């Protein structure tokens, strides 16, 4: 068996069809395992997402295309936030952190798309 591992970072919570709940933003390990069963059978490839939280590690077999889609969506969210913030005084590199609530509000600054009138 041959295994290749890489880490992937999600800046926002994400959802994969293979997981029952939204997964928090963070860095995760993706293991790609290749196993040749016999000389006449193609190589079996399995992609496993390693979720580590607290005292527990969970291994979930996932479709690698779903991971790539989720990463693409994550990058698109960053791109859209940077675009939306270009007209403000805030630097694109100092975007507000995602606290997992879905709110990107920062003290003294309204949510993107909301009126600044109170």
C-alpha positions in Angstrom: 0.0 0.0 0.0 1.2 3.5 -0.9 0.0 6.5 1.0 0.3 10.2 0.1 -0.7 12.8 2.6 -1.3 16.5 2.3 -2.8 19.2 4.5 -5.7 21.3 3.4 -6.9 24.5 5.1 -10.4 25.7 5.1 -10.9 29.4 6.2 -14.6 28.9 6.6 -16.8 26.1 7.9 -17.6 23.6 5.1 -19.9 20.8 4.3 -19.1 17.5 2.4 -21.8 15.0 1.3 -19.9 12.3 3.3 -20.2 14.2 6.6 -23.5 14.7 8.5 -22.7 18.2 9.8 -20.9 21.3 8.9 -17.2 21.0 9.7 -15.4 23.9 11.4 -12.8 25.9 9.5 -9.3 24.6 10.1 -6.5 22.5 8.7 -7.1 18.9 7.9 -5.1 16.0 6.6 -6.1 14.2 3.4 -4.6 10.8 2.9 -4.7 9.1 -0.6 -4.2 5.4 -0.2 -3.3 3.3 -3.2 -3.5 -0.5 -3.0 -2.8 -3.0 -5.8 -5.0 -6.0 -5.0 -3.6 -8.3 -7.7 -1.7 -7.9 -11.0 -4.9 -8.2 -13.0 -7.0 -5.7 -11.1 -6.5 -2.0 -11.3 -5.1 -0.2 -8.3 -7.7 0.6 -5.7 -7.5 4.3 -4.7 -9.2 5.6 -1.5 -9.2 9.2 -0.3 -9.6 9.6 3.5 -10.1 12.9 5.3 -8.6 12.9 8.8 -10.6 15.0 11.2 -8.8 15.7 14.5 -10.7 17.3 17.3 -10.1 17.2 21.1 -9.1 13.7 22.1 -10.6 12.1 19.0 -9.5 11.4 15.4 -12.1 10.5 12.8 -11.3 9.0 9.4 -13.9 9.5 6.7 -13.6 8.1 3.1 -14.5 10.9 0.8 -14.7 11.6 -2.9 -11.6 13.8 -3.7 -13.8 15.9 -6.1 -15.9 16.9 -3.1 -12.8 18.1 -1.2 -11.7 20.1 -4.2 -15.2 21.6 -4.6 -15.2 22.6 -1.0 -11.8 24.2 -1.3 -12.8 26.0 -4.4 -15.9 27.4 -2.6 -13.6 28.5 0.3 -11.3 30.3 -2.0 -14.3 32.0 -3.7 -15.6 33.3 -0.4 -12.1 34.8 0.3 -12.0 36.4 -3.1 -15.5 37.8 -2.7 -14.7 39.2 0.7 -11.5 40.8 -0.6 -13.4 42.3 -3.5 -16.1 43.7 -1.2 -13.5 45.2 1.1 -11.4 46.9 -1.6 -13.5 50.0 -1.4 -13.2 50.3 2.4 -10.2 51.4 4.4 -9.7 47.9 5.6 -6.8 46.0 4.1 -7.7 42.8 2.3 -5.2 40.9 4.4 -6.9 41.9 7.6 -10.3 40.4 7.0 -12.4 39.7 10.0 -12.0 36.2 11.4 -14.9 33.7 11.1 -16.1 32.9 14.5 -18.3 30.0 13.3 -21.6 31.9 13.7 -21.8 33.0 10.1 -21.3 36.6 11.1 -18.3 38.5 9.8 -19.2 41.7 11.7 -16.4 43.5 13.4 -16.9 46.0 16.2 -17.7 49.4 14.9 -18.2 48.1 11.4 -21.5 46.9 9.8 -21.9 43.6 8.0 -21.1 43.6 4.3 -24.2 44.5 2.4 -26.0 46.0 5.4 -26.7 49.7 5.7 -24.3 51.6 8.1 -27.3 53.6 9.4 -28.5 52.5 12.8 
